[in-house]
Amino acid sequence: MIALTSCEEGKMGIVDQGKYVRYTPEQVEALERLYHDCPKPSSIRRQQLIRECPILSNIEPKQIKVWFQNRRCREKQRKEAARLQTVNRKLTAMNKLLMEENDRLQKQVSQLVYENGYFRQQTQNAALTTTNTSCESVVTNGQQHLTPQHPPRDASPAGLMSIAEETLTEFLSKATGTAIEWVQMPGMKPGPDSIGIVAISHGCTGVAARACGLVGLEPTKVAEILKDRLSWFRDCRSVEIINVLPTGSNGTIELLYMQVYAPTTLAPARDFWLLRYTSVLEDRSLVVCERSLNSTLGGPSMPTVQPFIRAEMLPSGYLIRPCEGGGSVIHIVDHLDLEPWSVPEVLRPVYESSTVLSHKTTMVALRHLRQIAHETTHSSVSGWGKRPAALRALSQRLSRGFNEAVNGFTDDGWSMVSSDGMEDITVLVNSSCSKLMGLNLSFVNGFPSTTSSVLCAKATMLLQNISPPMLLRFLREHRSEWADNNIDVYSAAAVKAIPCTLPISHNGCSGGQVILPLAHTLEHEEFLEVIKFESIGHNREMPMPRDLYLLQLCNGVDENAVGTCSELIFAPIDASFADDAPLLPSGFRIIPLDFKMDTNSPNRTLDLASALEVGPTGSRVHNDHSGNLGNIRSVMTIAFQFAFESHLQEDVASMARQYIRNIIASVQRLSLTLTPSHLGSHGGLRIPPGSPEAATLARWICHSYRSYSGAEFLKPSADNSDSPLKMLWHHSDAIICCSLKAMPVFTFANQAGLDMLETTLIALQDITLEKIFVDEGRKTICAELPHVIQQGSVCLQAGLCISSMGRPVSYERAVAWKVVDNEDNAHCICFMFVNWSFV
């Protein structure tokens, strides 16, 4: 039975008792009202509609059911058409970018061919060479710098305009020309779902990165967002506009002073004295370009500010072109000289890496724009009733508060506390809490505050042979391994203005930890979540509620993101979760120091197939297929803040020093446990007593599957050289084993299984089976497990589960089977999740 479209329905006017049903406009209007309220009404609701609407009384319920089916089909087709139009628009814009990139590369090839011929001619005529001092350009490192040397300009409007026009020319030559030799960012492939085309410099002065992409915002909005650096660049401490000079064509010249946080306690912060030029090109493209002002270039000067190191921004900026059909195509160029001489030698790779610059600044800007565009078209509210902008503001406050603690600027009120004789921990005190936390703590939630100061204890340590994302995930998932819940309770009580005493015991309180996800940023591994500690013990001296909440920010957990720092930042927060709640952020920041492609392979620390091969004598052999593992180095900065009453300063300082030292000892112990050599050992894997070796378990899994299904679980390789364990480890579907206990816990997973659960081999064994399923899935699993034990195997329909990070995961189907040992005794249950993906 077919229902006509609303336009046709309005013309027909009456109900036909034949094959087709014709609806009047009034009937269509009534049906549309119900559709918007309930797109898929039940049979009872459809009958109720007929009773409530007399104009539908002469239509059969089956005909109304068909109308709703057709209406849902049209809605689905409309959404699919809109999605395809969006994809087509993205592909068109991306194709334009790729054509421009191809033209640029052709120009670069022509230039290199010309330079190669020039050098060849010079070599052939070496005997007759003469030095030509009249040439305006100098060829260096295969690149031709076309900028002639101008005498320094003055600070007059004409002088500033001259600098601005020169900056614009140089910026455009980097954004779309060949002034810099760009190479594609490792792991960044262009496509309709990618962030864009990302490239880093090769062989230029300083560090440089470039990104090109499509964003669903108009050019003026894009420029407005990008110029507000404090809203998206978390390393930016402040931006002060010193002067504004209008120019022709609605352009402006601005003089800016910007301060940037140092990422660790081992390096001083940076500042920039900048000229920013905003203008509109003849093709209606909007350009915002910037560069540093110095004595060589001319213009007004800015005296140095202690303790900042004056860094240089070479011509950089944003080229924003309007896109057909709406949106903008944007080119972002960042080119900096960060003065690496001013930091310890161990940190210089961070300041000399274009990859780091790309992750920290260039890609952050593009991702922020895409996130804003996504929020504009997809309005959403989190489970805590927070809009994306409010959650983003909380993330910004956490990151900014942690940066303030790490840097400890004197103009923010920080002062050094005398040492206890050991120089491993730095302790600072700040008595200007209202400035530090952005609000007046004299009253918190209507109650007078008993805290008057904040103490920060911080330290930096060098880590070797440990993956920063892996260590961060373990710190996040196993807080009890390093944290003291008594101190968490004390910190929360101090911020909430509840009278309390210093914790004496460091044994920790009992209580469960529940992670409640708040937000996951688009295209970026960053999570904002609330940690709820349930049933925390307390005593009469510490009258805390039984539940403690921590607001936590986690990013940098992707093993494939070369050059990205990993952060875990958290702060106690009241259960009311107010936007203006006082926050004292503490946490960890791990900065990788090696950026070679082979040093960040995700298989380095998790590849059981290479780490657990069994030799001819039965002994375990560690096969290193990923290079020199000892070259993985990183720097971890730890900073913890405590609010306290001023007369308790010495006691709190002593407690903080000891707490940080305990945390450092825990991190060192965890790092040793998580190193690749220990992952290949029996103790490092923490296999439960009585469990088989991984190679033996792989054989049992395959044999049991063949026994129950009659099919081979693994397809042998062409030369039969791969072991079952290696093939199991690299299997495309997620394979996870759980114990046969009353509350099953996971004991083994292949690489896909670890990726799906977003965990590590060590952390895996602390995850229970019921924890990864939502309510309906949990009921299904509980009902099917007895069948698996009795029948040997069972198939599960498509469903959802939850990763350890709180992200929903969908799968097309799942298979569960009983794994038996050589004596046919049940050993565990193996699950295979087919075609899983994050929702």
C-alpha positions in Angstrom: 0.0 0.0 0.0 1.5 3.3 -1.0 1.0 6.8 0.5 1.5 9.8 -1.8 3.7 12.8 -0.9 2.2 15.6 1.1 2.0 17.8 -2.0 0.1 15.2 -4.0 -2.0 14.3 -0.9 -3.2 17.9 -0.6 -4.5 17.9 -4.2 -6.4 14.6 -4.0 -8.7 15.6 -1.1 -10.6 12.4 -0.3 -9.9 8.9 0.7 -9.9 6.3 -2.1 -11.0 2.8 -1.2 -8.8 1.4 -4.0 -5.1 0.7 -4.2 -3.9 4.2 -3.3 -4.7 6.2 -0.3 -5.3 9.9 -0.8 -5.0 12.2 2.2 -6.5 15.7 2.6 -4.2 18.6 3.8 -5.8 18.5 7.2 -5.1 14.8 7.5 -1.5 15.2 6.5 -1.1 18.0 9.0 -2.5 15.8 11.8 -0.2 13.0 10.8 2.8 15.3 10.6 2.1 16.6 14.1 2.1 13.0 15.5 5.2 12.1 13.5 7.3 15.0 15.0 6.2 13.8 18.5 6.6 10.1 17.8 8.1 8.9 14.5 7.3 5.3 15.2 4.0 5.0 17.1 2.8 1.7 18.3 -0.5 0.1 17.1 -2.2 1.3 20.3 -1.0 4.9 19.7 -2.2 4.8 16.1 -5.7 3.6 17.2 -5.7 6.4 19.8 -4.8 8.9 17.1 -7.8 7.8 15.0 -10.1 8.2 18.0 -8.7 11.7 18.9 -8.7 13.0 15.3 -12.2 12.7 13.6 -10.7 13.6 10.2 -8.7 10.3 10.4 -11.7 8.1 11.4 -12.3 6.8 7.8 -8.7 5.6 7.4 -7.7 2.1 8.4 -4.9 1.7 11.0 -3.0 -0.4 8.5 -3.0 2.5 6.1 -1.8 4.9 8.8 1.0 2.4 9.6 2.0 2.5 5.9 2.0 6.3 5.9 4.4 6.4 8.9 6.6 3.8 7.2 6.8 5.9 4.0 7.3 9.1 6.1 10.3 7.5 7.9 11.7 6.3 4.6 11.5 9.8 3.1 13.1 11.3 6.3 15.9 8.7 6.0 16.4 9.5 2.3 16.5 13.2 3.1 19.1 12.8 5.7 21.2 10.5 3.5 20.9 13.1 0.6 22.1 15.8 3.0 25.0 13.6 4.2 26.0 12.9 0.6 25.9 16.6 -0.3 28.1 17.3 2.7 30.6 14.6 1.7 30.5 15.8 -1.9 31.2 19.4 -0.7 34.1 18.1 1.4 35.5 16.1 -1.5 35.2 19.1 -3.8 37.0 21.3 -1.4 39.6 18.7 -0.7 40.2 18.1 -4.4 40.8 21.9 -4.8 43.3 21.8 -2.0 45.0 18.8 -3.5 45.2 20.5 -6.9 46.7 23.6 -5.2 49.2 21.3 -3.4 50.0 19.6 -6.7 50.7 23.0 -8.3 52.9 24.0 -5.4 54.9 20.7 -5.7 55.3 21.2 -9.4 56.7 24.6 -8.8 59.0 23.2 -6.1 60.2 20.5 -8.6 60.9 23.1 -11.2 62.8 25.2 -8.7 64.9 22.2 -7.6 65.6 21.3 -11.3 66.8 24.9 -11.9 68.9 24.9 -8.8 70.4 21.5 -9.7 71.4 22.9 -13.1 72.8 26.0 -11.6 75.0 24.0 -9.1 76.1 21.7 -12.0 77.2 24.7 -14.1 79.0 26.1 -11.1 80.8 22.9 -10.6 81.9 22.6 -14.2 83.2 26.2 -14.2 84.8 25.9 -10.8 88.1 27.1 -12.1 86.5 30.4 -13.3 84.2 31.0 -10.4 83.8 34.5 -9.0 81.8 35.7 -6.1 78.6 37.6 -7.1 77.7 40.0 -4.3 75.0 41.8 -6.1 72.4 38.9 -6.1 69.4 39.7 -3.9 68.7 36.1 -3.0 70.9 33.4 -1.4 70.4 29.7 -2.1 70.6 27.7 1.1 69.7 24.1 1.7 67.9 23.8 -1.6 65.6 26.7 -0.9 65.6 30.2 -2.3 64.9 33.1 0.1 63.4 35.8 -2.0 63.1 38.5 0.7 65.5 41.4 0.0 67.2 43.0 3.0 65.4 46.2 3.9 66.8 48.8 6.3 65.0 48.9 9.7 61.6 50.6 9.5 60.4 53.1 12.1 57.4 52.9 14.3 55.3 55.3 12.1 52.1 54.1 10.4 54.0 54.0 7.1 56.8 51.9 8.6 54.3 49.5 10.2 52.4 49.2 6.9 55.6 48.3 5.1 56.3 45.5 7.6 52.7 44.3 7.3 52.8 44.1 3.5 56.1 42.3 3.6 54.7 39.9 6.3 51.7 39.2 4.0 53.9 38.4 1.0 56.1 36.0 3.0 53.2 34.3 4.6 51.4 33.6 1.3 54.6 32.2 -0.1 54.6 29.7 2.7 50.9 28.9 2.7 50.5 28.3 -1.1 54.0 28.8 -2.5 57.5 27.2 -2.2 59.2 29.4 0.4 59.4 26.3 2.7 59.9 22.7 1.6 56.9 20.9 3.2 56.7 17.2 3.8 53.5 15.3 4.7 52.9 14.8 8.4 53.5 11.1 9.3 50.2 9.2 9.6 48.1 12.1 8.2 46.3 11.0 5.0 43.9 13.4 3.3 40.3 12.4 2.8 36.6 13.4 3.5 36.9 12.3 7.1 40.4 13.5 7.8 41.3 16.7 9.6 42.9 18.0 6.4 46.3 18.1 4.8 49.0 18.5 7.4 52.7 19.1 6.6 55.9 19.9 8.5 58.9 21.8 7.3 62.2 20.2 6.1 65.4 22.1 6.3 64.2 25.6 7.3 65.2 28.0 10.0 63.3 27.2 13.3 60.3 24.9 13.2 57.3 25.2 11.0 54.0 23.4 10.3 51.1 23.9 7.9 47.6 22.6 7.8 44.9 23.0 5.1 41.3 21.9 5.7 37.6 22.6 5.3 35.5 24.0 8.2 31.8 24.7 8.3 32.1 28.3 9.4 32.1 31.6 7.5 35.5 33.3 7.0 34.8 36.2 9.4 33.8 33.7 12.1 36.9 31.7 11.5 39.1 34.8 11.8 37.4 35.9 15.0 37.9 32.5 16.6 41.6 32.1 15.6 42.5 35.6 16.7 41.2 34.8 20.2 44.1 32.5 21.1 43.1 32.2 24.7 40.0 30.3 23.7 41.8 27.5 21.9 45.6 27.6 22.5 46.0 26.2 26.0 49.7 27.0 26.2 48.8 30.7 25.9 49.0 32.5 29.2 47.9 36.0 28.0 47.5 38.2 24.9 47.6 41.9 25.3 46.7 44.2 22.4 49.0 47.2 22.8 47.8 49.3 19.8 45.4 49.0 16.8 46.0 50.8 13.5 43.2 50.8 10.8 44.3 50.3 7.2 42.6 50.5 3.9 39.9 47.9 2.8 38.7 47.4 6.3 42.1 46.0 7.4 43.9 46.4 10.7 47.4 46.3 12.1 47.7 45.3 15.7 50.7 45.2 18.1 50.4 42.3 20.4 52.4 41.0 23.5 51.8 37.3 24.1 53.1 35.0 26.9 53.2 31.2 26.5 53.5 28.7 29.3 56.5 26.4 29.6 55.4 22.7 29.4 57.7 21.6 32.2 59.6 22.9 35.3 62.9 22.4 33.4 62.4 25.2 30.9 61.5 28.9 31.1 58.3 30.3 29.6 58.4 32.2 26.2 56.9 35.5 25.2 56.4 37.2 21.8 56.3 40.8 20.6 54.1 40.6 17.5 52.6 42.6 14.6 49.3 41.2 13.3 47.9 42.2 10.0 44.3 41.5 9.0 43.3 42.2 5.4 41.0 41.0 2.5 42.5 39.9 -0.8 41.1 40.6 -4.2 39.5 37.1 -4.4 37.6 37.9 -1.2 40.0 35.7 0.9 40.5 36.8 4.4 44.1 36.8 5.7 45.4 37.1 9.3 49.2 37.1 9.3 51.7 37.7 12.1 55.4 38.1 12.8 57.8 39.2 15.5 59.1 42.7 15.7 62.8 43.0 16.4 65.7 45.4 16.0 66.6 44.0 12.6 63.2 44.4 11.2 62.4 47.7 12.8 59.2 49.1 14.3 58.4 49.7 17.9 60.3 47.7 20.5 59.2 45.9 23.7 61.6 45.5 26.6 62.3 41.9 27.8 60.2 40.6 30.7 61.5 38.3 33.4 61.5 35.3 33.6 60.4 34.9 29.9 62.7 34.1 27.0 61.8 36.2 24.0 61.1 33.8 21.1 60.6 34.7 17.5 57.6 34.2 15.2 58.5 34.2 11.6 55.8 35.2 9.1 52.8 33.0 10.0 49.1 33.2 10.0 45.8 32.1 8.4 44.5 32.2 4.8 40.7 31.8 4.9 38.8 31.4 1.6 35.0 31.3 1.3 33.8 27.9 0.1 31.0 27.3 -2.4 27.9 26.2 -0.6 29.1 27.7 2.7 32.0 27.2 5.0 35.6 28.0 4.5 38.8 26.5 3.2 41.6 27.5 5.6 45.4 27.4 5.3 47.3 27.6 8.7 51.0 28.3 8.9 53.0 28.3 12.1 56.7 29.2 11.9 58.7 29.8 15.1 62.2 30.0 16.5 61.8 28.9 20.1 65.4 29.6 21.1 66.3 26.0 22.0 69.7 27.1 23.4 67.9 28.3 26.5 66.7 24.9 27.7 68.6 21.8 28.9 70.0 19.7 26.2 67.7 16.8 27.0 64.7 19.0 26.2 66.0 20.5 23.0 64.3 18.0 20.7 61.0 19.3 21.9 61.9 22.8 20.9 63.5 21.8 17.6 60.6 19.5 16.4 58.2 20.7 13.8 56.0 17.6 14.6 55.6 18.9 18.2 54.6 22.4 16.9 52.1 20.8 14.6 50.4 18.8 17.4 50.5 21.6 20.0 49.4 24.6 17.8 48.6 24.0 14.1 46.4 21.0 14.4 44.8 22.2 17.6 43.6 25.4 15.8 42.1 23.3 13.0 40.5 20.8 15.4 39.0 23.6 17.5 37.4 25.2 14.4 35.9 21.8 13.3 34.7 21.2 16.9 32.9 24.6 17.0 31.4 23.9 13.5 30.2 20.5 14.7 28.6 22.0 17.9 26.9 24.6 15.7 25.1 22.0 13.7 24.7 19.3 16.3 23.3 20.7 19.5 23.8 18.4 22.4 23.8 18.3 26.2 25.9 15.9 28.3 24.5 13.6 31.0 25.3 16.3 33.6 23.3 19.0 31.7 26.3 20.8 30.4 26.6 22.3 26.9 29.8 21.7 24.9 30.9 25.2 25.5 30.6 24.8 29.2 32.6 21.6 29.2 35.2 23.2 27.0 35.5 26.0 29.5 36.0 23.5 32.3 38.8 21.7 30.3 40.4 25.1 29.7 40.3 25.9 33.4 41.9 22.5 34.3 44.7 23.0 31.8 45.3 26.6 32.6 45.4 25.9 36.4 47.9 23.1 35.9 50.1 25.3 33.7 50.0 28.0 36.3 51.1 25.5 38.9 53.9 24.1 36.7 55.2 27.6 35.9 54.6 29.3 39.3 54.9 33.0 38.1 55.7 35.5 40.8 53.3 38.0 39.4 50.5 35.5 40.2 51.6 35.5 43.8 53.8 32.4 44.0 56.8 32.4 46.2 59.3 29.7 47.0 59.3 27.7 50.2 62.7 26.8 51.8 63.9 23.4 51.0 64.0 20.5 53.4 67.6 19.7 52.4 66.7 17.7 49.3 66.4 19.5 46.0 64.1 16.9 44.3 60.8 18.6 45.1 60.0 22.3 44.5 57.4 23.8 46.8 55.7 27.1 46.2 53.0 29.0 48.2 50.4 31.4 46.9 48.3 33.5 49.2 46.3 35.2 46.5 43.8 32.4 46.0 41.1 34.6 44.5 43.4 35.5 41.6 44.7 32.0 41.3 41.3 30.3 41.0 39.4 33.1 39.3 36.9 33.7 42.2 36.7 34.9 45.7 37.2 32.0 48.2 36.1 34.1 51.2 32.8 32.4 50.7 32.3 29.1 48.9 28.7 27.9 48.3 27.5 30.5 50.9 29.8 29.3 53.7 32.9 31.1 54.9 36.1 29.5 53.7 38.7 28.3 56.2 41.5 28.1 53.6 43.6 31.2 52.9 46.5 29.8 50.8 47.5 27.3 48.2 50.6 25.2 48.2 52.1 23.5 45.1 54.6 20.7 45.2 56.1 19.8 41.8 58.9 17.7 40.3 60.2 16.5 36.9 61.7 13.1 36.2 63.2 11.4 33.2 61.6 8.2 32.0 63.2 5.7 29.6 61.9 2.7 27.7 58.3 3.3 28.4 55.5 4.5 26.1 53.9 7.7 27.5 50.4 6.9 26.4 50.6 3.5 28.0 51.9 4.9 31.3 49.2 7.6 31.2 46.4 5.0 30.6 47.7 3.0 33.5 47.8 6.0 35.8 44.2 6.8 34.8 42.8 3.3 35.2 44.7 2.3 38.3 44.6 5.4 40.6 44.9 3.2 43.6 48.4 2.2 42.5 49.8 5.7 43.2 47.1 7.9 44.8 46.3 8.3 48.5 42.5 8.6 49.0 43.0 10.3 52.4 44.8 13.1 50.7 42.1 13.3 48.0 39.6 13.7 50.8 41.7 16.3 52.5 42.0 18.3 49.2 38.3 18.1 48.5 37.4 19.2 52.0 39.8 22.1 51.9 38.4 23.5 48.7 34.8 23.0 49.8 35.5 24.9 53.0 34.8 22.0 55.4 36.9 22.0 58.6 39.4 19.1 58.4 42.8 18.0 59.7 45.8 16.8 57.8 45.8 13.1 57.0 48.3 11.1 59.0 47.9 7.7 57.5 49.0 7.0 53.9 47.2 3.7 53.6 44.3 5.0 51.6 40.6 4.7 52.1 38.3 2.0 51.0 36.0 2.8 48.2 35.2 2.0 44.6 36.1 4.2 41.6 33.5 5.0 38.9 34.5 7.0 35.8 31.6 9.0 34.4 32.4 10.3 30.9 31.4 13.9 30.2 32.8 14.7 26.7 35.1 13.3 24.0 36.4 15.9 21.6 36.0 15.4 17.9 38.8 13.7 16.0 41.1 13.9 19.1 41.9 11.5 21.9 40.8 13.8 24.7 38.4 13.0 27.5 36.7 15.1 30.2 35.2 12.9 32.9 34.1 12.8 36.5 35.6 10.2 38.8 33.2 9.2 41.6 34.8 7.5 44.6 32.0 5.6 46.3 31.7 4.8 50.0 34.9 6.6 51.0 35.6 6.1 54.7 35.9 9.1 56.9 36.2 9.9 60.6 35.0 12.5 63.0 38.0 14.7 62.3 37.2 14.7 58.6 33.5 15.1 58.2 33.3 14.5 54.4 30.3 13.2 52.4 30.6 9.5 51.5 31.1 10.3 47.8 34.0 12.3 46.5 34.1 13.7 42.9 37.1 14.5 40.8 36.9 16.4 37.5 39.5 14.9 35.2 41.0 15.7 31.8 42.9 13.1 29.9 44.6 13.4 26.5 47.5 12.0 24.6 46.5 8.4 24.9 46.9 7.6 21.1 50.1 5.5 20.5 50.2 6.6 16.9 50.2 10.4 17.5 54.0 11.1 17.2 55.1 14.1 19.2 52.0 14.5 21.3 52.4 15.0 25.1 50.2 12.9 27.4 48.3 14.6 30.2 46.2 13.6 33.2 44.9 16.6 35.0 42.3 16.5 37.8 40.7 18.6 40.5 38.2 17.9 43.4 34.8 19.3 42.6 31.5 19.6 44.4 28.7 17.3 43.5 26.7 20.3 42.3 29.2 20.6 39.5 28.7 24.3 39.1 30.4 26.2 36.2 32.1 28.5 38.7 33.2 25.8 41.1 36.7 26.4 42.6 39.3 24.2 40.9 42.8 23.4 42.1 44.2 21.2 39.3 46.9 18.7 39.9 48.3 16.0 37.7 50.9 14.6 35.3 52.3 15.7 31.9 54.5 13.3 30.0 56.5 14.8 27.1 58.2 12.5 24.6 61.7 13.4 23.6 62.2 11.1 20.6 60.2 11.7 17.4 61.5 9.0 15.0 58.7 7.0 13.3 60.0 3.7 14.6 60.1 4.9 18.2 56.3 5.3 18.5 55.0 2.1 17.0 52.0 0.8 19.0 53.4 -2.7 18.6 56.5 -1.8 20.6 55.1 -2.5 24.0 52.0 -4.6 23.3 53.1 -7.1 20.6 52.9 -10.4 22.4 53.6 -12.2 19.2 57.1 -10.9 19.2 57.6 -10.7 23.0 56.4 -14.2 23.9 57.8 -16.5 21.2 58.8 -19.8 22.6 62.3 -21.1 21.6 63.3 -24.7 20.8 64.0 -25.5 24.4 60.8 -24.1 25.6 62.3 -20.9 27.0 60.8 -17.6 26.2 62.7 -15.5 23.6 62.3 -11.7 23.3 62.4 -10.8 19.6 62.9 -7.1 19.0 61.3 -6.2 15.7 60.9 -2.5 16.4 64.3 -1.1 16.8 66.3 0.0 19.9 63.8 0.1 22.7 66.3 1.9 25.0 66.0 5.1 23.0 62.4 5.8 24.1 62.8 8.8 26.4 60.3 11.2 27.9 60.0 13.7 30.7 57.3 13.6 33.2 56.3 16.7 35.2 54.2 16.2 38.3 52.4 19.0 40.1 49.9 18.8 43.0 48.1 21.7 44.7 46.7 21.8 48.2 44.5 24.5 49.8 45.3 25.0 53.5 45.1 27.4 56.4 48.2 29.6 56.6 49.2 28.4 60.1 49.6 24.9 58.8 52.1 25.7 56.0 55.0 23.7 57.4 52.9 20.6 58.0 51.3 20.8 54.6 54.6 21.4 52.9 56.1 18.3 54.6 53.1 16.2 53.7 53.2 17.4 50.1 56.9 16.6 49.7 56.4 13.1 51.0 53.3 12.6 48.9 55.2 13.6 45.7 58.1 11.4 46.6 55.7 8.5 47.1 54.1 9.2 43.7 57.6 9.3 42.0 58.5 6.0 43.6 55.1 4.5 42.4 55.7 5.8 38.8 59.2 4.4 38.7 57.9 1.0 39.8 55.1 1.2 37.3 57.5 2.2 34.5 59.7 -0.7 35.3 56.7 -3.0 35.2 55.4 -1.6 31.9 58.7 -1.7 30.0 58.7 -4.0 27.0 61.2 -6.4 28.6 58.9 -6.9 31.6 55.8 -7.3 29.3 57.6 -10.3 27.9 58.0 -11.9 31.3 55.7 -14.0 33.3 55.5 -11.5 36.2 55.0 -8.5 33.9 51.9 -9.9 32.4 50.5 -10.8 35.8 49.0 -14.0 34.4 46.8 -15.6 37.2 48.2 -18.7 38.9 47.5 -21.8 36.8 47.2 -19.9 33.5 49.1 -21.2 30.5 51.7 -19.4 28.5 50.3 -17.2 25.8 51.4 -19.5 23.0 49.7 -22.5 24.6 46.5 -20.4 25.2 46.5 -19.5 21.5 46.5 -23.2 20.6 43.7 -24.0 23.0 41.6 -21.1 21.7 42.0 -22.4 18.1 41.5 -26.1 19.0 38.3 -25.3 21.0 36.8 -23.2 18.2 37.4 -25.9 15.7 35.8 -28.5 18.0 32.6 -26.5 18.5 32.2 -24.9 15.0 33.9 -27.5 12.7 35.8 -24.6 11.1 39.3 -23.3 11.3 39.6 -20.2 13.5 42.8 -18.9 11.9 43.8 -19.0 8.2 47.4 -20.2 7.9 49.9 -17.9 6.1 51.1 -18.8 2.6 54.4 -20.2 3.9 53.0 -21.4 7.3 55.8 -19.4 9.1 53.5 -17.5 11.5 52.7 -19.1 14.8 49.1 -19.3 16.1 49.9 -16.7 18.7 51.2 -14.2 16.2 48.2 -14.7 13.9 45.8 -14.5 16.9 47.5 -11.3 18.1 47.2 -9.6 14.7 43.6 -10.9 14.0 41.4 -8.0 12.7 38.5 -8.9 15.1 38.7 -8.2 18.9 39.4 -11.5 20.7 39.1 -11.4 24.5 39.3 -14.2 27.1 37.6 -14.0 30.5 37.8 -16.2 33.5 35.2 -18.8 34.7 34.6 -17.0 38.0 31.3 -15.8 39.5 32.3 -12.3 38.3 34.4 -13.0 35.2 37.4 -10.8 34.6 39.5 -10.5 31.4 42.7 -12.5 31.3 43.9 -12.0 27.7 43.2 -9.9 24.6 44.8 -9.5 21.2 45.8 -6.1 19.8 42.3 -5.4 18.4 40.8 -6.4 21.7 43.0 -4.0 23.6 42.2 -1.2 21.1 38.5 -1.8 21.5 38.7 -1.7 25.3 41.2 1.1 25.2 43.4 -0.5 27.8 46.7 -2.4 28.2 47.6 -6.0 29.0 48.3 -5.1 32.6 45.2 -3.0 33.1 43.0 -5.6 31.2 42.9 -8.0 34.2 41.2 -5.4 36.4 38.2 -5.1 34.0 35.2 -7.3 34.6 33.0 -8.7 31.9 29.9 -7.0 33.1 31.6 -3.6 33.3 31.9 -3.3 29.5 28.2 -4.0 28.8 25.3 -1.7 29.1 22.1 -2.9 30.8 20.6 -4.9 28.0 23.9 -6.4 26.9 24.6 -7.3 30.5 21.4 -9.2 30.8 22.0 -11.0 27.6 25.5 -12.0 28.6 24.3 -13.3 32.0 21.7 -15.3 30.3 24.0 -16.8 27.7 27.0 -17.7 29.8 25.4 -20.9 31.2 24.7 -22.0 27.6 28.3 -21.4 26.7 29.4 -23.7 29.5 26.9 -26.4 28.6 26.8 -26.2 24.8 30.3 -25.0 24.2 29.5 -22.0 22.1 26.9 -19.3 21.4 26.4 -16.5 18.9 25.3 -13.0 20.0 23.5 -10.5 17.8 24.8 -7.0 17.1 25.0 -4.8 20.2 26.9 -2.1 22.2 29.6 -2.3 24.8 31.7 0.3 26.6 35.5 0.8 26.5 37.5 1.5 29.6 37.5 5.1 28.6 33.7 5.2 28.7 33.3 5.3 24.9 30.5 3.3 23.3 31.6 0.5 20.9 29.3 -1.2 18.4 29.8 -4.6 16.9 28.0 -6.5 14.1 28.0 -9.8 16.0 29.8 -11.7 18.7 30.8 -15.3 19.2 31.6 -16.8 22.6 33.0 -20.3 23.1 34.4 -22.4 25.9 38.2 -22.9 25.8 39.4 -26.2 27.1 42.9 -27.4 27.9 44.7 -30.5 26.8 42.7 -32.6 29.2 39.3 -31.2 28.1 39.0 -29.2 31.3 37.3 -25.8 30.9 39.9 -23.1 31.2 38.2 -19.8 30.1 35.6 -18.3 27.8 36.7 -16.6 24.6 34.8 -13.8 22.9 35.2 -12.6 19.4 33.6 -9.2 18.5 33.3 -8.9 14.7 33.5 -5.6 12.9 33.6 -3.4 16.0 33.9 0.4 15.8 33.6 3.4 18.1 30.2 5.1 18.0 
